[in-house]
């Protein structure tokens, strides 16, 4: 039980030493502050990137298989895929016939066009030709108005469903429903505005900067050989049925394309989990490098604390001799300087957390990405600060604890 009074006494002495040298303590904590700000900000940005990516990827659907000419992630083997034949609407129709009643099949084609409404223009907006099944695939619904309907596709209506950013940029405060816009050289009537999804900060598609038109109208208005690369989404009845459905889709596509058993697939199967896996690998590597670089600042801060603690032990050599002469044990001396070092680093850590929270708030307010300093990161920062303090103070504290009381009393 004697350990508790010794601990309290060591804490008091450590706090008195810190407050007695305020300027030195402040300069010492500066290195720790910079290190903690660097590490916590890196983690906060990483979490914001993950949140932004997952928010955007949610529109892809975890229970959907996408049949495409190219895989979503292509590394060094792009030339293996470039000569593959494009998927066609006819093939999409055959795939839909094969899965009639067992899965939802929805083809899409996309291109980029400039939009215009009166004097307002938007350049390079993604225009997607699709069907009335799109909301079932992506779970994206109009905020107001309606989505495409079957008769829009069947009768090639010039109906357009616009994204949130398109509505804001082209129409501002004007209600866009039933207004006519120019998509390239063709006029379309706005039938609905989709719910806001939030911009993608990872270089992926901005789902709010899209326009959906009937796929039949798309072919008539923008058709051409280079625009006829169709992507086909196949929605499984449930996530549990996704694996079996994938094998069926591969088999049906090979049958549609009349591939022999010895021939490789000339199409790609893409899913959300493969995209998430690639994202986690890439961003995880970037995070590791970022933490390694920012940890150097924390290491340098720890070295600064160690140097100051050596100075502190040297300045208080006579005090250590007096304490030992009246019965203080090595453990008490060791704990005194360890607590002092840990307290300095903890104070720097707390200030660093406060600065990081302000930085995260500024990032979040700017709309760049959803960023916030999570409790987990704050707790980790506090623990890291204390650990750095203990390691930085151990050698100086051990040196002070080993001092011979007689030699220490002679020190001037």
Secondary structure, DSSP 4 states (H G I P E B T S, - for coil): -HHHHHHHHHHHHHHHHHHHTHHHHHHHHHHHHHHHHHHHHHHHHHHHHHHHHHHHHTTT-TTEEEEESS-S---S-GGGTTTSPPP-HHHHHHHHHHTTTTSEEEEEEEEEEEEEETTEEEEEEEEEEE-TTHHHHH---EEEE----HHHHHTT--EEEE-HHHHHHHHTTS--TT-EEEETTEEEEEEEEEPP----TTSS--TTSEEEEEHHHHHHHH--GGG---EEEEE-SSGGGHHHHHHHHHHHHHHHTT--TTSPPSSEEE-HHHHHHHHHHHHHHHHHHHHHHHHHHHHHHHHHHHHHHHHHHHHTHHHHHHHHHTT--HHHHHHHHHHHHHHHHHHHHHHHHHHHHHHHHHHHHHTSS-----HHHHHHHHHHHHHHHHHHHHHHHHHHHT--HHHHHH--
